[in-house]
């Protein structure tokens, strides 16, 4: 395919001169000439829309040469727009002004790659175009190589996620089952110690994985409607027990002026506050940790800005370490033998999360009795009602006394563990080793819920769910609740799976309480 060039100049005589100089290259280059800068923008827009739509004929301009002074939009403004759409396109400014200061400023600001005097068109245009095209080809090749590396990294992360979480899920599952077998007190202590070690390993793995994904931009975080109070209650439930075991008071408070419902990146806010609050608990041996959410003024109509503060009475951060602690894999005490565990990823993760949230940076104050960390984030005030629990739906963690479940899992150890846990809670369970076996069982038996591994040996779990929802032969079973079991990040799997008819996704390593609560919720809904 021939490279594509665009030439823009409001003087027809200049365009005619360019066409004359380049007439010998017509068979090598596709060239478009226009005297209208707005028409040039329209060319660019149509080409961008074709590329965004995935059209096979979608292309981009390799080089655009534009005059500076034109009616409608000048050359530098045109290149500013072009840079946001086609960053690889080489932008050459054509000028009749021998005072090149303004063009050099434009080059330094990254808007223009190079400039050419109109008086030099005859002698210098072709060498300039050839040089620019070589540069375009080199930049394009580098970008495609970077994209390929990014894709390879994504595939590697997905593979490692599955390969590590699957055996870890088996270890933790068997330990949970072992606790139900009438152990002695000493044996129970050993099992609990193994469980705690497995949870620490899971947390470390999740942090490393999250950091890698955020670092490579592999994150999709949709905005949702939520309550700040729910986020704070979740935080209290997650960390108050750990604080209490150290004799540390743990409180979460919400300013009564904070809107009841807001719209924004709830999942990222939860992660930010959890990392900061957990850090505060980890480094506080006595006293208190207090988390607060306070409404800030002047956020604008229908918006609010909330200040989150995490205060602790811990050991503090030495002044010379304040900047270092936000670097990945860095801790205040970086010696091999240290009293507190961790890989030093928490605060660096927080910084990446805040950037995605478009929130303010962290402000850290080293006080005489601990550390205070503050951040602010803007949310839209949500005026529509959030969905409420179905009337009459049971509350608490109790699980329905009976129900028949179809379990489709690829790993024999994982399937055995899940089946055993469900049997202990009164469920009847049939197991299948792949998607086709599961569909055959479903066609000849009645079930109350389906548990699907994602992926399966013979098909993707999402594809099995789609068949259940749409196959005429399974029309009577199309309403069944379907839960996916995934090693991939839960948020991404939820988004991908919802389109295929999977009601919920539980992330591995599986926590029995989370899985059973999900089953309870889906089996008792109207």
MIROKE-404140 format. One record per residue (C-alpha): residue in three letters; residue number from 1; x, y, z. Coordinates in steps of 0.05 Angstrom, whole numbers. Layout:
! residues N
[gudo ALA,NUM,[X,Y,Z]]
...
//
This chain:
! residues 526
[gudo UNK,1,[0,0,0]]
[gudo UNK,2,[27,68,-20]]
[gudo UNK,3,[41,120,34]]
[gudo UNK,4,[-10,177,39]]
[gudo UNK,5,[9,250,41]]
[gudo UNK,6,[-34,313,51]]
[gudo UNK,7,[-14,383,28]]
[gudo UNK,8,[-52,444,53]]
[gudo UNK,9,[-40,515,28]]
[gudo UNK,10,[-91,570,12]]
[gudo UNK,11,[-48,593,-47]]
[gudo UNK,12,[-63,552,-109]]
[gudo UNK,13,[3,574,-140]]
[gudo UNK,14,[41,541,-82]]
[gudo UNK,15,[2,476,-89]]
[gudo UNK,16,[14,476,-164]]
[gudo UNK,17,[88,484,-152]]
[gudo UNK,18,[87,426,-102]]
[gudo UNK,19,[49,382,-152]]
[gudo UNK,20,[99,399,-206]]
[gudo UNK,21,[158,381,-162]]
[gudo UNK,22,[127,316,-140]]
[gudo UNK,23,[100,294,-208]]
[gudo UNK,24,[154,241,-214]]
[gudo UNK,25,[130,208,-150]]
[gudo UNK,26,[56,201,-167]]
[gudo UNK,27,[64,126,-178]]
[gudo UNK,28,[97,117,-109]]
[gudo UNK,29,[56,163,-64]]
[gudo UNK,30,[-18,177,-55]]
[gudo UNK,31,[-24,252,-50]]
[gudo UNK,32,[-82,298,-33]]
[gudo UNK,33,[-80,373,-44]]
[gudo UNK,34,[-128,425,-15]]
[gudo UNK,35,[-131,500,-7]]
[gudo UNK,36,[-181,495,51]]
[gudo UNK,37,[-156,480,121]]
[gudo UNK,38,[-226,460,144]]
[gudo UNK,39,[-230,410,86]]
[gudo UNK,40,[-162,383,109]]
[gudo UNK,41,[-191,373,179]]
[gudo UNK,42,[-250,336,147]]
[gudo UNK,43,[-202,289,111]]
[gudo UNK,44,[-167,275,177]]
[gudo UNK,45,[-233,264,214]]
[gudo UNK,46,[-260,215,162]]
[gudo UNK,47,[-196,176,162]]
[gudo UNK,48,[-197,172,238]]
[gudo UNK,49,[-270,149,239]]
[gudo UNK,50,[-254,95,188]]
[gudo UNK,51,[-197,70,232]]
[gudo UNK,52,[-240,73,295]]
[gudo UNK,53,[-293,31,261]]
[gudo UNK,54,[-243,-22,242]]
[gudo UNK,55,[-253,-13,168]]
[gudo UNK,56,[-205,-53,125]]
[gudo UNK,57,[-189,9,83]]
[gudo UNK,58,[-172,51,144]]
[gudo UNK,59,[-106,88,135]]
[gudo UNK,60,[-69,147,164]]
[gudo UNK,61,[-29,203,133]]
[gudo UNK,62,[46,190,136]]
[gudo UNK,63,[63,263,125]]
[gudo UNK,64,[22,327,125]]
[gudo UNK,65,[52,392,98]]
[gudo UNK,66,[13,455,117]]
[gudo UNK,67,[20,529,107]]
[gudo UNK,68,[21,573,170]]
[gudo UNK,69,[-25,630,153]]
[gudo UNK,70,[-92,605,127]]
[gudo UNK,71,[-165,627,136]]
[gudo UNK,72,[-206,587,186]]
[gudo UNK,73,[-150,553,224]]
[gudo UNK,74,[-75,565,219]]
[gudo UNK,75,[-23,512,208]]
[gudo UNK,76,[1,506,280]]
[gudo UNK,77,[-71,499,307]]
[gudo UNK,78,[-85,447,253]]
[gudo UNK,79,[-24,408,275]]
[gudo UNK,80,[-46,411,348]]
[gudo UNK,81,[-111,376,329]]
[gudo UNK,82,[-74,327,284]]
[gudo UNK,83,[-26,308,340]]
[gudo UNK,84,[-83,284,385]]
[gudo UNK,85,[-112,241,328]]
[gudo UNK,86,[-51,214,291]]
[gudo UNK,87,[10,224,336]]
[gudo UNK,88,[56,186,288]]
[gudo UNK,89,[41,230,228]]
[gudo UNK,90,[101,274,209]]
[gudo UNK,91,[80,347,210]]
[gudo UNK,92,[119,396,165]]
[gudo UNK,93,[104,470,169]]
[gudo UNK,94,[108,508,104]]
[gudo UNK,95,[124,582,111]]
[gudo UNK,96,[144,641,70]]
[gudo UNK,97,[172,677,131]]
[gudo UNK,98,[247,676,136]]
[gudo UNK,99,[241,692,211]]
[gudo UNK,100,[240,621,235]]
[gudo UNK,101,[233,636,309]]
[gudo UNK,102,[159,620,313]]
[gudo UNK,103,[169,554,275]]
[gudo UNK,104,[225,534,321]]
[gudo UNK,105,[181,548,381]]
[gudo UNK,106,[127,504,351]]
[gudo UNK,107,[178,449,340]]
[gudo UNK,108,[202,454,412]]
[gudo UNK,109,[130,448,437]]
[gudo UNK,110,[122,383,398]]
[gudo UNK,111,[68,410,351]]
[gudo UNK,112,[113,409,289]]
[gudo UNK,113,[168,362,269]]
[gudo UNK,114,[204,407,219]]
[gudo UNK,115,[192,467,174]]
[gudo UNK,116,[207,485,102]]
[gudo UNK,117,[213,553,69]]
[gudo UNK,118,[168,563,8]]
[gudo UNK,119,[227,592,-30]]
[gudo UNK,120,[263,525,-23]]
[gudo UNK,121,[207,480,-49]]
[gudo UNK,122,[238,464,-116]]
[gudo UNK,123,[306,443,-89]]
[gudo UNK,124,[289,415,-20]]
[gudo UNK,125,[218,387,-21]]
[gudo UNK,126,[233,316,-47]]
[gudo UNK,127,[294,305,-1]]
[gudo UNK,128,[253,333,57]]
[gudo UNK,129,[195,286,42]]
[gudo UNK,130,[240,225,34]]
[gudo UNK,131,[274,241,100]]
[gudo UNK,132,[207,253,135]]
[gudo UNK,133,[179,187,108]]
[gudo UNK,134,[239,148,135]]
[gudo UNK,135,[227,181,202]]
[gudo UNK,136,[153,163,200]]
[gudo UNK,137,[169,91,182]]
[gudo UNK,138,[218,87,240]]
[gudo UNK,139,[170,117,291]]
[gudo UNK,140,[113,73,267]]
[gudo UNK,141,[156,10,272]]
[gudo UNK,142,[177,29,343]]
[gudo UNK,143,[105,41,364]]
[gudo UNK,144,[81,-25,334]]
[gudo UNK,145,[138,-60,369]]
[gudo UNK,146,[118,-28,435]]
[gudo UNK,147,[45,-48,424]]
[gudo UNK,148,[67,-120,409]]
[gudo UNK,149,[108,-121,474]]
[gudo UNK,150,[48,-94,512]]
[gudo UNK,151,[2,-147,483]]
[gudo UNK,152,[53,-201,500]]
[gudo UNK,153,[58,-175,571]]
[gudo UNK,154,[-18,-177,577]]
[gudo UNK,155,[-20,-249,553]]
[gudo UNK,156,[36,-268,601]]
[gudo UNK,157,[1,-235,660]]
[gudo UNK,158,[-64,-270,644]]
[gudo UNK,159,[-28,-337,639]]
[gudo UNK,160,[10,-328,703]]
[gudo UNK,161,[-53,-304,738]]
[gudo UNK,162,[-86,-370,722]]
[gudo UNK,163,[-26,-414,734]]
[gudo UNK,164,[-12,-384,803]]
[gudo UNK,165,[-83,-374,828]]
[gudo UNK,166,[-107,-443,808]]
[gudo UNK,167,[-60,-483,854]]
[gudo UNK,168,[-66,-429,908]]
[gudo UNK,169,[-141,-438,904]]
[gudo UNK,170,[-132,-513,916]]
[gudo UNK,171,[-86,-502,975]]
[gudo UNK,172,[-132,-452,1009]]
[gudo UNK,173,[-194,-494,993]]
[gudo UNK,174,[-166,-557,1024]]
[gudo UNK,175,[-144,-519,1086]]
[gudo UNK,176,[-215,-492,1093]]
[gudo UNK,177,[-242,-563,1088]]
[gudo UNK,178,[-190,-589,1137]]
[gudo UNK,179,[-216,-540,1189]]
[gudo UNK,180,[-284,-576,1186]]
[gudo UNK,181,[-256,-645,1202]]
[gudo UNK,182,[-255,-643,1278]]
[gudo UNK,183,[-183,-622,1290]]
[gudo UNK,184,[-149,-616,1357]]
[gudo UNK,185,[-133,-547,1383]]
[gudo UNK,186,[-60,-554,1364]]
[gudo UNK,187,[-78,-579,1294]]
[gudo UNK,188,[-126,-521,1286]]
[gudo UNK,189,[-70,-472,1303]]
[gudo UNK,190,[-26,-503,1248]]
[gudo UNK,191,[-82,-499,1197]]
[gudo UNK,192,[-97,-427,1215]]
[gudo UNK,193,[-24,-409,1208]]
[gudo UNK,194,[-23,-441,1139]]
[gudo UNK,195,[-86,-403,1120]]
[gudo UNK,196,[-56,-337,1143]]
[gudo UNK,197,[7,-351,1102]]
[gudo UNK,198,[-36,-367,1041]]
[gudo UNK,199,[-75,-302,1048]]
[gudo UNK,200,[-10,-262,1054]]
[gudo UNK,201,[16,-296,991]]
[gudo UNK,202,[-50,-281,955]]
[gudo UNK,203,[-47,-208,976]]
[gudo UNK,204,[25,-201,953]]
[gudo UNK,205,[10,-233,887]]
[gudo UNK,206,[-51,-187,876]]
[gudo UNK,207,[-9,-126,891]]
[gudo UNK,208,[46,-145,843]]
[gudo UNK,209,[-6,-162,789]]
[gudo UNK,210,[-44,-97,800]]
[gudo UNK,211,[20,-57,796]]
[gudo UNK,212,[40,-91,731]]
[gudo UNK,213,[-29,-78,700]]
[gudo UNK,214,[-31,-6,722]]
[gudo UNK,215,[40,5,699]]
[gudo UNK,216,[23,-20,629]]
[gudo UNK,217,[-44,15,625]]
[gudo UNK,218,[-85,-50,624]]
[gudo UNK,219,[-140,-23,668]]
[gudo UNK,220,[-213,-8,653]]
[gudo UNK,221,[-251,25,709]]
[gudo UNK,222,[-323,46,693]]
[gudo UNK,223,[-359,99,734]]
[gudo UNK,224,[-416,74,777]]
[gudo UNK,225,[-466,102,827]]
[gudo UNK,226,[-449,86,900]]
[gudo UNK,227,[-451,109,972]]
[gudo UNK,228,[-389,137,1007]]
[gudo UNK,229,[-417,108,1071]]
[gudo UNK,230,[-417,38,1041]]
[gudo UNK,231,[-344,45,1022]]
[gudo UNK,232,[-326,67,1093]]
[gudo UNK,233,[-366,10,1124]]
[gudo UNK,234,[-331,-40,1079]]
[gudo UNK,235,[-264,-11,1101]]
[gudo UNK,236,[-284,-16,1174]]
[gudo UNK,237,[-306,-89,1165]]
[gudo UNK,238,[-241,-106,1130]]
[gudo UNK,239,[-191,-75,1179]]
[gudo UNK,240,[-223,-64,1247]]
[gudo UNK,241,[-209,-136,1268]]
[gudo UNK,242,[-136,-131,1250]]
[gudo UNK,243,[-130,-65,1288]]
[gudo UNK,244,[-166,-94,1348]]
[gudo UNK,245,[-119,-153,1352]]
[gudo UNK,246,[-62,-102,1361]]
[gudo UNK,247,[-100,-62,1413]]
[gudo UNK,248,[-109,-4,1364]]
[gudo UNK,249,[-175,34,1359]]
[gudo UNK,250,[-202,38,1287]]
[gudo UNK,251,[-256,87,1266]]
[gudo UNK,252,[-287,109,1200]]
[gudo UNK,253,[-331,171,1198]]
[gudo UNK,254,[-369,207,1142]]
[gudo UNK,255,[-386,281,1144]]
[gudo UNK,256,[-462,286,1146]]
[gudo UNK,257,[-459,338,1090]]
[gudo UNK,258,[-430,287,1042]]
[gudo UNK,259,[-484,269,990]]
[gudo UNK,260,[-516,202,1002]]
[gudo UNK,261,[-501,178,931]]
[gudo UNK,262,[-445,197,884]]
[gudo UNK,263,[-422,174,815]]
[gudo UNK,264,[-350,157,802]]
[gudo UNK,265,[-296,103,805]]
[gudo UNK,266,[-318,66,867]]
[gudo UNK,267,[-272,6,857]]
[gudo UNK,268,[-210,50,854]]
[gudo UNK,269,[-232,91,914]]
[gudo UNK,270,[-240,27,954]]
[gudo UNK,271,[-170,4,935]]
[gudo UNK,272,[-138,71,951]]
[gudo UNK,273,[-170,76,1020]]
[gudo UNK,274,[-155,4,1035]]
[gudo UNK,275,[-81,9,1018]]
[gudo UNK,276,[-74,73,1059]]
[gudo UNK,277,[-114,48,1119]]
[gudo UNK,278,[-80,-19,1119]]
[gudo UNK,279,[-13,16,1118]]
[gudo UNK,280,[-34,58,1177]]
[gudo UNK,281,[-55,-3,1217]]
[gudo UNK,282,[9,-40,1199]]
[gudo UNK,283,[53,15,1226]]
[gudo UNK,284,[12,32,1288]]
[gudo UNK,285,[26,-10,1350]]
[gudo UNK,286,[-15,31,1399]]
[gudo UNK,287,[-65,87,1399]]
[gudo UNK,288,[-114,95,1341]]
[gudo UNK,289,[-125,98,1266]]
[gudo UNK,290,[-180,144,1242]]
[gudo UNK,291,[-208,149,1171]]
[gudo UNK,292,[-253,208,1154]]
[gudo UNK,293,[-291,234,1093]]
[gudo UNK,294,[-306,309,1093]]
[gudo UNK,295,[-343,351,1042]]
[gudo UNK,296,[-302,407,1012]]
[gudo UNK,297,[-334,472,987]]
[gudo UNK,298,[-338,500,916]]
[gudo UNK,299,[-341,437,874]]
[gudo UNK,300,[-391,466,825]]
[gudo UNK,301,[-464,449,810]]
[gudo UNK,302,[-482,375,814]]
[gudo UNK,303,[-411,357,834]]
[gudo UNK,304,[-378,347,902]]
[gudo UNK,305,[-306,343,924]]
[gudo UNK,306,[-290,299,984]]
[gudo UNK,307,[-228,302,1028]]
[gudo UNK,308,[-206,234,1054]]
[gudo UNK,309,[-158,235,1113]]
[gudo UNK,310,[-123,175,1144]]
[gudo UNK,311,[-92,191,1212]]
[gudo UNK,312,[-51,144,1255]]
[gudo UNK,313,[-10,146,1318]]
[gudo UNK,314,[44,101,1291]]
[gudo UNK,315,[119,106,1284]]
[gudo UNK,316,[118,161,1231]]
[gudo UNK,317,[162,168,1169]]
[gudo UNK,318,[231,198,1173]]
[gudo UNK,319,[235,263,1133]]
[gudo UNK,320,[290,235,1089]]
[gudo UNK,321,[244,177,1070]]
[gudo UNK,322,[181,216,1053]]
[gudo UNK,323,[193,216,978]]
[gudo UNK,324,[222,146,975]]
[gudo UNK,325,[160,111,1004]]
[gudo UNK,326,[120,128,941]]
[gudo UNK,327,[170,90,898]]
[gudo UNK,328,[153,17,881]]
[gudo UNK,329,[186,-38,922]]
[gudo UNK,330,[209,14,975]]
[gudo UNK,331,[197,14,1050]]
[gudo UNK,332,[218,58,1107]]
[gudo UNK,333,[256,-1,1136]]
[gudo UNK,334,[288,-35,1076]]
[gudo UNK,335,[333,-83,1115]]
[gudo UNK,336,[324,-157,1103]]
[gudo UNK,337,[305,-168,1176]]
[gudo UNK,338,[249,-121,1193]]
[gudo UNK,339,[188,-125,1240]]
[gudo UNK,340,[135,-113,1187]]
[gudo UNK,341,[120,-153,1123]]
[gudo UNK,342,[105,-128,1053]]
[gudo UNK,343,[136,-116,986]]
[gudo UNK,344,[132,-40,989]]
[gudo UNK,345,[80,-33,933]]
[gudo UNK,346,[21,-3,971]]
[gudo UNK,347,[35,72,965]]
[gudo UNK,348,[62,67,894]]
[gudo UNK,349,[-3,32,874]]
[gudo UNK,350,[-42,88,908]]
[gudo UNK,351,[-7,140,865]]
[gudo UNK,352,[-25,102,801]]
[gudo UNK,353,[-97,93,824]]
[gudo UNK,354,[-104,167,840]]
[gudo UNK,355,[-78,185,770]]
[gudo UNK,356,[-131,140,739]]
[gudo UNK,357,[-184,171,784]]
[gudo UNK,358,[-161,241,765]]
[gudo UNK,359,[-158,256,840]]
[gudo UNK,360,[-110,302,876]]
[gudo UNK,361,[-42,277,896]]
[gudo UNK,362,[-26,253,965]]
[gudo UNK,363,[-9,302,1020]]
[gudo UNK,364,[31,270,1077]]
[gudo UNK,365,[41,305,1143]]
[gudo UNK,366,[91,278,1193]]
[gudo UNK,367,[64,297,1261]]
[gudo UNK,368,[93,286,1331]]
[gudo UNK,369,[47,227,1341]]
[gudo UNK,370,[41,192,1275]]
[gudo UNK,371,[25,207,1202]]
[gudo UNK,372,[-35,239,1168]]
[gudo UNK,373,[-47,224,1094]]
[gudo UNK,374,[-98,266,1056]]
[gudo UNK,375,[-126,263,986]]
[gudo UNK,376,[-187,294,952]]
[gudo UNK,377,[-230,267,896]]
[gudo UNK,378,[-287,297,856]]
[gudo UNK,379,[-352,259,843]]
[gudo UNK,380,[-417,274,809]]
[gudo UNK,381,[-477,279,856]]
[gudo UNK,382,[-523,221,838]]
[gudo UNK,383,[-596,241,841]]
[gudo UNK,384,[-627,175,817]]
[gudo UNK,385,[-644,121,868]]
[gudo UNK,386,[-596,64,875]]
[gudo UNK,387,[-626,-7,869]]
[gudo UNK,388,[-650,-35,935]]
[gudo UNK,389,[-650,-107,958]]
[gudo UNK,390,[-711,-146,935]]
[gudo UNK,391,[-769,-145,985]]
[gudo UNK,392,[-769,-205,1029]]
[gudo UNK,393,[-699,-226,1011]]
[gudo UNK,394,[-664,-256,1071]]
[gudo UNK,395,[-606,-219,1104]]
[gudo UNK,396,[-544,-243,1139]]
[gudo UNK,397,[-498,-299,1118]]
[gudo UNK,398,[-545,-357,1123]]
[gudo UNK,399,[-546,-403,1062]]
[gudo UNK,400,[-609,-436,1035]]
[gudo UNK,401,[-619,-504,1066]]
[gudo UNK,402,[-623,-541,1000]]
[gudo UNK,403,[-611,-534,926]]
[gudo UNK,404,[-580,-571,868]]
[gudo UNK,405,[-519,-542,835]]
[gudo UNK,406,[-483,-559,770]]
[gudo UNK,407,[-408,-548,778]]
[gudo UNK,408,[-367,-545,714]]
[gudo UNK,409,[-293,-541,732]]
[gudo UNK,410,[-230,-560,694]]
[gudo UNK,411,[-185,-575,754]]
[gudo UNK,412,[-201,-640,791]]
[gudo UNK,413,[-172,-615,857]]
[gudo UNK,414,[-211,-550,854]]
[gudo UNK,415,[-276,-586,835]]
[gudo UNK,416,[-267,-635,893]]
[gudo UNK,417,[-256,-579,942]]
[gudo UNK,418,[-315,-537,918]]
[gudo UNK,419,[-361,-597,917]]
[gudo UNK,420,[-342,-617,987]]
[gudo UNK,421,[-353,-546,1014]]
[gudo UNK,422,[-422,-543,981]]
[gudo UNK,423,[-441,-612,1007]]
[gudo UNK,424,[-424,-590,1078]]
[gudo UNK,425,[-475,-534,1071]]
[gudo UNK,426,[-531,-578,1048]]
[gudo UNK,427,[-527,-573,972]]
[gudo UNK,428,[-532,-630,922]]
[gudo UNK,429,[-476,-622,871]]
[gudo UNK,430,[-463,-653,802]]
[gudo UNK,431,[-395,-641,772]]
[gudo UNK,432,[-372,-638,699]]
[gudo UNK,433,[-300,-632,674]]
[gudo UNK,434,[-313,-589,612]]
[gudo UNK,435,[-365,-546,577]]
[gudo UNK,436,[-396,-599,533]]
[gudo UNK,437,[-403,-648,591]]
[gudo UNK,438,[-436,-593,632]]
[gudo UNK,439,[-485,-576,577]]
[gudo UNK,440,[-504,-650,569]]
[gudo UNK,441,[-517,-656,644]]
[gudo UNK,442,[-558,-592,643]]
[gudo UNK,443,[-601,-616,585]]
[gudo UNK,444,[-623,-679,624]]
[gudo UNK,445,[-625,-654,696]]
[gudo UNK,446,[-656,-597,736]]
[gudo UNK,447,[-612,-550,775]]
[gudo UNK,448,[-620,-487,816]]
[gudo UNK,449,[-554,-455,797]]
[gudo UNK,450,[-493,-466,752]]
[gudo UNK,451,[-420,-454,773]]
[gudo UNK,452,[-375,-446,712]]
[gudo UNK,453,[-300,-445,710]]
[gudo UNK,454,[-270,-390,665]]
[gudo UNK,455,[-241,-417,620]]
[gudo UNK,456,[-258,-490,608]]
[gudo UNK,457,[-216,-542,570]]
[gudo UNK,458,[-261,-543,509]]
[gudo UNK,459,[-291,-473,508]]
[gudo UNK,460,[-293,-407,544]]
[gudo UNK,461,[-340,-406,604]]
[gudo UNK,462,[-374,-344,574]]
[gudo UNK,463,[-390,-385,512]]
[gudo UNK,464,[-421,-440,554]]
[gudo UNK,465,[-463,-387,589]]
[gudo UNK,466,[-485,-358,522]]
[gudo UNK,467,[-507,-427,499]]
[gudo UNK,468,[-548,-437,562]]
[gudo UNK,469,[-582,-369,553]]
[gudo UNK,470,[-597,-375,478]]
[gudo UNK,471,[-600,-449,457]]
[gudo UNK,472,[-672,-471,440]]
[gudo UNK,473,[-658,-539,470]]
[gudo UNK,474,[-642,-507,537]]
[gudo UNK,475,[-699,-456,536]]
[gudo UNK,476,[-728,-483,601]]
[gudo UNK,477,[-660,-473,636]]
[gudo UNK,478,[-645,-403,607]]
[gudo UNK,479,[-666,-369,672]]
[gudo UNK,480,[-617,-406,717]]
[gudo UNK,481,[-568,-363,757]]
[gudo UNK,482,[-497,-372,731]]
[gudo UNK,483,[-434,-357,772]]
[gudo UNK,484,[-366,-353,739]]
[gudo UNK,485,[-303,-375,776]]
[gudo UNK,486,[-243,-336,750]]
[gudo UNK,487,[-169,-327,761]]
[gudo UNK,488,[-170,-261,721]]
[gudo UNK,489,[-184,-194,754]]
[gudo UNK,490,[-256,-196,778]]
[gudo UNK,491,[-276,-127,751]]
[gudo UNK,492,[-253,-143,680]]
[gudo UNK,493,[-286,-212,681]]
[gudo UNK,494,[-352,-182,707]]
[gudo UNK,495,[-354,-133,649]]
[gudo UNK,496,[-338,-187,597]]
[gudo UNK,497,[-383,-240,627]]
[gudo UNK,498,[-445,-198,639]]
[gudo UNK,499,[-454,-191,564]]
[gudo UNK,500,[-455,-267,557]]
[gudo UNK,501,[-507,-278,612]]
[gudo UNK,502,[-463,-294,672]]
[gudo UNK,503,[-496,-263,734]]
[gudo UNK,504,[-435,-258,779]]
[gudo UNK,505,[-360,-273,780]]
[gudo UNK,506,[-322,-298,841]]
[gudo UNK,507,[-247,-290,839]]
[gudo UNK,508,[-198,-345,856]]
[gudo UNK,509,[-170,-364,906]]
[gudo UNK,510,[-241,-377,928]]
[gudo UNK,511,[-265,-356,996]]
[gudo UNK,512,[-320,-403,1018]]
[gudo UNK,513,[-359,-348,1054]]
[gudo UNK,514,[-358,-304,992]]
[gudo UNK,515,[-379,-361,946]]
[gudo UNK,516,[-435,-384,992]]
[gudo UNK,517,[-460,-313,1002]]
[gudo UNK,518,[-462,-304,926]]
[gudo UNK,519,[-501,-369,918]]
[gudo UNK,520,[-549,-348,972]]
[gudo UNK,521,[-561,-281,939]]
[gudo UNK,522,[-574,-309,870]]
[gudo UNK,523,[-617,-368,892]]
[gudo UNK,524,[-663,-325,935]]
[gudo UNK,525,[-674,-268,885]]
[gudo UNK,526,[-744,-263,856]]
//
